[in-house]
Amino acid sequence: MIVDSGLKTGQVILATGGYDHTIKIWQAHTSTCIRTAQHADSQVNALEITPDKFIIAAAGYQHIRMYDLGSSNPNPVINYEGVSKNITGLGFQEDGKWMFTGGEDCSARIWDLRSSSLQCQRIFQVSAPVNCVCLHPNQAELIVGDQSGVIHLWDLRSDHNEQLIPEAEASVQDIAIDSDGTYMAAVNNKGHCYIWVLAGGVAEEPTRLSPHHKLVAHKRYALCCRFSPDSSLLVTTSADQTARVWKTSDFSELQSLQHDAKRWVWDAAFSADSEYVFTACSDGIARLWNVSSGTVEREYQGHQKAVTALAFRDEVLHYN
């Protein structure tokens, strides 16, 4: 149980982080901040909650810090060090056995969470800074996007890797795969979103990608892409001050989400029922949007600078 917070581990967890060197934990349905954790020394580049909801991990400059969600301790309980430059992305294997990260040191890394040594177990080196990492739902392939525009498919079973370049001279900013393992999306610094249909990926068979669609999703730099839990929607965010929601049935635009503040939208996450989407914005506010109406349902105010990362885990929650 989180002490003095009113939130039990296993319930809904919304976390935000950014340039003010703090991580805030919120009651999603009331927009009340129930806890602030200190992320000293750097901005928060990415956040992820472990599958058991006991720990939240924050990627920063040269480190990953882990915070205990079952404690009121504002300081990290575990620190993973030994990485140069910014860590840009992270996530967890579905059983919480290992963590994966990517960073500006031109590498993706696998960390065994069951080991007491806190040492990196495997390193995948590329020739440009890594902007994003994404684990296939089969838990056996890591997709790595870099600043030179290359997408690397690293098969963790065989250590084999393949590369593709969706667009020349365009930095890959984020990659997502839907929960069914049907589609992969990638957004770049030109505002374009590429979609592939996936096949294979079971047993020892590597995943095969077939180009499916190109979206001119944004007018400026795209920053994030996420599929909804039911795989019916895709959200993309951008420096053009919008988050856009697309239907995966035909990849037509369903909704354009833009606040009057008109600031960069850095990150996004869907609710478990796929009816709402959270966004993180440069004005220091995270917002909960109703996808069908395109309206703001909640605002999460408290950060002093840009909110650049958010993480959300729930079962199914109704916000009305």
C-alpha positions as CSV (number, residue, x, y, z in Angstrom):
1,M,0.0,0.0,0.0
2,I,1.2,3.5,-0.7
3,V,1.5,5.2,2.6
4,D,-0.7,8.3,3.1
5,S,-1.7,8.3,-0.5
6,G,-5.2,6.8,-0.6
7,L,-4.0,4.6,-3.5
8,K,-3.4,0.8,-3.2
9,T,-0.9,-1.0,-5.3
10,G,-2.9,-2.8,-8.0
11,Q,-5.2,0.1,-8.6
12,V,-5.0,2.8,-11.2
13,I,-1.6,4.5,-11.5
14,L,-0.9,7.6,-13.5
15,A,2.6,9.0,-13.3
16,T,4.1,12.1,-15.0
17,G,7.6,13.4,-15.2
18,G,9.5,16.2,-17.0
19,Y,11.9,19.0,-16.9
20,D,11.3,20.0,-13.3
21,H,13.2,17.0,-12.0
22,T,10.1,15.5,-10.3
23,I,7.8,12.5,-10.9
24,K,4.2,12.9,-9.8
25,I,1.7,10.1,-9.0
26,W,-1.9,11.0,-9.5
27,Q,-5.4,9.7,-8.8
28,A,-6.5,9.5,-12.4
29,H,-10.2,10.0,-11.8
30,T,-9.9,13.0,-9.5
31,S,-6.7,14.7,-11.0
32,T,-5.3,14.8,-7.4
33,C,-1.6,14.6,-7.0
34,I,-1.0,12.0,-4.2
35,R,2.8,11.9,-4.2
36,T,5.8,13.7,-5.6
37,A,9.1,11.8,-6.1
38,Q,12.5,13.5,-6.6
39,H,14.4,12.8,-9.9
40,A,17.6,14.6,-9.1
41,D,20.3,15.5,-11.6
42,S,18.3,15.4,-14.8
43,Q,15.0,15.7,-16.7
44,V,12.7,12.6,-17.0
45,N,13.0,11.2,-20.6
46,A,10.6,8.3,-20.2
47,L,8.5,6.5,-17.5
48,E,7.3,2.9,-17.2
49,I,5.5,1.0,-14.5
50,T,6.4,-2.6,-13.9
51,P,3.7,-5.2,-14.8
52,D,3.1,-6.0,-11.1
53,K,2.6,-2.2,-10.4
54,F,5.1,-2.2,-7.5
55,I,7.8,-0.1,-9.2
56,I,8.0,2.9,-11.5
57,A,11.2,3.3,-13.6
58,A,12.4,6.7,-14.9
59,A,14.9,7.1,-17.7
60,G,17.2,10.1,-17.3
61,Y,20.7,11.3,-18.1
62,Q,23.2,8.4,-17.6
63,H,20.9,6.4,-15.3
64,I,17.6,4.6,-14.7
65,R,16.0,5.3,-11.3
66,M,13.4,3.0,-9.8
67,Y,10.8,4.2,-7.2
68,D,8.8,2.0,-4.9
69,L,5.1,2.6,-5.5
70,G,4.3,0.8,-2.2
71,S,6.2,3.4,-0.1
72,S,6.0,7.1,0.7
73,N,9.8,7.4,0.1
74,P,10.3,10.3,-2.3
75,N,13.8,9.0,-3.4
76,P,14.7,6.2,-5.7
77,V,15.2,2.7,-4.2
78,I,17.3,1.3,-7.0
79,N,19.7,3.1,-9.4
80,Y,20.9,1.5,-12.7
81,E,24.1,3.3,-13.7
82,G,27.0,2.9,-16.1
83,V,25.3,4.3,-19.2
84,S,26.7,7.4,-21.0
85,K,24.5,10.1,-22.3
86,N,20.6,10.2,-22.2
87,I,18.5,7.1,-21.8
88,T,15.6,7.8,-24.2
89,G,13.3,4.9,-23.7
90,L,12.6,1.8,-21.5
91,G,10.1,-0.9,-20.8
92,F,9.6,-4.3,-19.2
93,Q,9.2,-7.9,-20.2
94,E,5.6,-9.0,-19.5
95,D,6.6,-11.1,-16.4
96,G,8.9,-8.4,-15.1
97,K,12.0,-10.6,-15.5
98,W,14.0,-8.0,-17.4
99,M,14.0,-4.4,-18.5
100,F,15.1,-3.0,-21.9
101,T,16.4,0.5,-22.5
102,G,17.7,2.6,-25.4
103,G,19.9,5.7,-25.4
104,E,22.0,8.3,-27.0
105,D,25.1,6.1,-26.5
106,C,24.0,4.3,-29.7
107,S,22.8,1.2,-27.9
108,A,19.8,-0.8,-26.7
109,R,20.3,-2.8,-23.5
110,I,18.8,-5.7,-21.6
111,W,18.9,-5.6,-17.8
112,D,18.1,-8.8,-15.7
113,L,15.9,-7.5,-12.9
114,R,16.3,-10.7,-10.9
115,S,20.1,-10.2,-10.6
116,S,21.5,-8.3,-7.6
117,S,24.4,-7.0,-9.6
118,L,22.4,-4.3,-11.4
119,Q,24.6,-4.9,-14.4
120,C,23.5,-4.8,-18.1
121,Q,23.2,-8.4,-19.5
122,R,23.1,-7.8,-23.2
123,I,24.0,-4.8,-25.5
124,F,22.9,-4.2,-29.0
125,Q,25.1,-1.5,-30.6
126,V,24.0,0.6,-33.6
127,S,25.7,3.5,-35.4
128,A,23.5,6.4,-34.3
129,P,21.8,7.6,-31.1
130,V,18.8,5.5,-30.2
131,N,15.5,7.4,-29.9
132,C,13.1,4.6,-29.0
133,V,12.8,1.0,-28.2
134,C,9.7,-1.2,-28.4
135,L,9.2,-4.9,-27.4
136,H,7.1,-7.1,-29.7
137,P,4.1,-8.7,-27.8
138,N,5.9,-12.1,-28.4
139,Q,8.5,-10.8,-25.9
140,A,11.3,-12.1,-28.1
141,E,12.0,-9.2,-30.5
142,L,13.2,-5.7,-29.7
143,I,12.5,-3.0,-32.2
144,V,15.0,-0.1,-32.1
145,G,14.7,3.3,-33.8
146,D,17.7,5.6,-34.3
147,Q,18.4,9.2,-35.3
148,S,19.9,8.1,-38.7
149,G,16.5,6.8,-39.7
150,V,17.1,3.1,-39.3
151,I,14.7,0.7,-37.6
152,H,16.5,-2.4,-36.2
153,L,14.7,-5.6,-35.5
154,W,16.8,-7.4,-32.9
155,D,15.7,-11.1,-32.4
156,L,16.6,-11.8,-28.8
157,R,16.4,-15.6,-29.4
158,S,19.0,-15.8,-32.1
159,D,20.7,-12.4,-31.7
160,H,20.1,-11.9,-35.4
161,N,19.0,-8.4,-36.5
162,E,17.6,-6.9,-39.6
163,Q,17.3,-3.2,-40.7
164,L,14.8,-1.1,-42.6
165,I,14.8,2.6,-43.5
166,P,11.2,3.9,-44.0
167,E,12.4,7.4,-45.1
168,A,15.8,8.7,-46.0
169,E,17.3,11.4,-43.8
170,A,14.5,11.3,-41.3
171,S,15.1,10.5,-37.6
172,V,12.9,7.7,-36.2
173,Q,11.3,9.3,-33.1
174,D,9.1,6.5,-31.7
175,I,7.8,3.0,-32.5
176,A,4.8,1.1,-31.3
177,I,3.3,-2.4,-31.9
178,D,-0.3,-3.1,-31.1
179,S,-1.2,-5.7,-28.5
180,D,-2.3,-8.2,-31.1
181,G,1.0,-8.0,-32.9
182,T,-0.8,-7.1,-36.1
183,Y,0.5,-3.5,-36.8
184,M,3.7,-1.6,-36.2
185,A,3.9,2.2,-36.4
186,A,6.8,4.5,-36.5
187,V,6.9,8.3,-36.5
188,N,9.7,10.6,-37.6
189,N,11.0,14.1,-37.3
190,K,9.2,15.1,-40.5
191,G,5.8,14.4,-39.0
192,H,5.3,11.2,-41.0
193,C,3.9,8.0,-39.6
194,Y,4.6,4.7,-41.3
195,I,2.5,1.6,-40.7
196,W,3.5,-2.1,-41.4
197,V,1.4,-5.3,-41.2
198,L,3.2,-7.9,-39.2
199,A,3.3,-11.7,-39.8
200,G,5.2,-14.5,-38.2
201,G,6.9,-13.9,-34.9
202,V,5.7,-17.1,-33.3
203,A,7.9,-20.0,-32.0
204,E,11.4,-19.4,-33.5
205,E,10.0,-17.7,-36.6
206,P,11.1,-14.0,-37.0
207,T,8.5,-11.3,-37.6
208,R,8.0,-10.2,-41.2
209,L,7.0,-6.7,-42.0
210,S,4.9,-5.6,-45.0
211,P,4.5,-1.8,-45.7
212,H,0.9,-0.9,-45.3
213,H,0.3,2.8,-45.1
214,K,2.0,6.2,-44.8
215,L,0.3,9.0,-42.9
216,V,1.3,12.7,-43.2
217,A,0.3,12.8,-39.6
218,H,1.7,16.2,-38.5
219,K,3.1,19.4,-39.9
220,R,6.1,19.3,-37.7
221,Y,8.3,16.9,-35.7
222,A,6.4,13.9,-34.5
223,L,7.2,12.8,-30.9
224,C,5.2,9.7,-29.9
225,C,2.9,7.0,-31.2
226,R,0.8,4.5,-29.2
227,F,-1.8,1.9,-30.1
228,S,-4.9,1.6,-27.9
229,P,-5.3,-1.6,-25.8
230,D,-8.0,-2.9,-28.1
231,S,-5.9,-2.2,-31.2
232,S,-8.6,-0.2,-32.8
233,L,-6.9,3.2,-32.5
234,L,-3.5,4.8,-32.9
235,V,-2.5,8.2,-31.3
236,T,0.4,10.3,-32.6
237,T,1.8,13.4,-30.9
238,S,3.9,16.3,-32.2
239,A,5.6,19.6,-31.9
240,D,2.8,20.9,-34.0
241,Q,0.8,21.2,-30.7
242,T,-1.6,18.4,-31.5
243,A,-2.3,14.8,-30.7
244,R,-4.1,12.9,-33.5
245,V,-6.1,9.8,-33.2
246,W,-6.4,7.4,-36.1
247,K,-8.7,4.4,-36.7
248,T,-6.6,1.3,-37.5
249,S,-9.4,-0.1,-39.7
250,D,-8.4,2.2,-42.5
251,F,-6.0,4.7,-40.8
252,S,-8.3,7.6,-41.3
253,E,-8.2,10.4,-38.8
254,L,-10.8,10.1,-36.0
255,Q,-9.9,13.1,-33.8
256,S,-7.4,16.0,-33.6
257,L,-6.8,16.9,-30.0
258,Q,-5.4,20.4,-29.4
259,H,-5.5,22.6,-26.4
260,D,-5.6,26.4,-26.4
261,A,-2.2,26.4,-24.7
262,K,-0.8,25.4,-28.1
263,R,2.4,23.7,-26.9
264,W,4.3,20.6,-27.8
265,V,2.6,17.3,-27.0
266,W,5.4,14.9,-25.9
267,D,3.8,11.7,-24.8
268,A,0.5,9.9,-24.7
269,A,-1.2,6.8,-23.2
270,F,-4.6,5.2,-23.7
271,S,-6.9,4.1,-20.9
272,A,-7.6,0.4,-20.7
273,D,-11.0,0.7,-22.3
274,S,-9.5,2.7,-25.2
275,E,-12.0,5.5,-24.8
276,Y,-9.7,8.1,-23.3
277,V,-6.1,9.2,-23.9
278,F,-3.7,11.0,-21.6
279,T,-1.3,13.6,-23.1
280,A,1.9,15.2,-21.7
281,C,2.5,18.8,-22.7
282,S,5.1,21.5,-22.7
283,D,2.9,23.8,-20.6
284,G,3.5,21.6,-17.6
285,I,0.1,20.0,-17.7
286,A,-1.0,16.4,-18.4
287,R,-4.6,16.0,-19.8
288,L,-7.2,13.3,-20.1
289,W,-9.1,13.5,-23.3
290,N,-12.4,11.9,-24.3
291,V,-11.5,10.3,-27.7
292,S,-15.1,10.3,-29.1
293,S,-15.8,13.9,-28.2
294,G,-12.3,15.3,-28.4
295,T,-12.8,17.2,-25.2
296,V,-10.6,17.5,-22.1
297,E,-12.1,15.6,-19.1
298,R,-9.3,16.2,-16.6
299,E,-6.2,18.3,-16.1
300,Y,-3.2,17.2,-14.0
301,Q,-1.5,20.4,-12.8
302,G,1.5,20.7,-10.6
303,H,4.7,20.5,-12.6
304,Q,6.7,23.7,-12.9
305,K,8.1,22.9,-16.4
306,A,7.3,20.8,-19.4
307,V,5.8,17.3,-18.9
308,T,7.7,15.1,-21.3
309,A,6.8,11.6,-20.1
310,L,3.8,9.7,-18.6
311,A,3.0,6.2,-17.7
312,F,-0.4,4.7,-17.0
313,R,-1.7,1.3,-15.8
314,D,-5.2,0.4,-14.9
315,E,-7.7,-2.4,-15.4
316,V,-10.8,-0.8,-16.7
317,L,-11.8,2.6,-15.3
318,H,-14.7,4.8,-16.1
319,Y,-14.0,8.5,-15.6
320,N,-17.5,10.0,-15.6
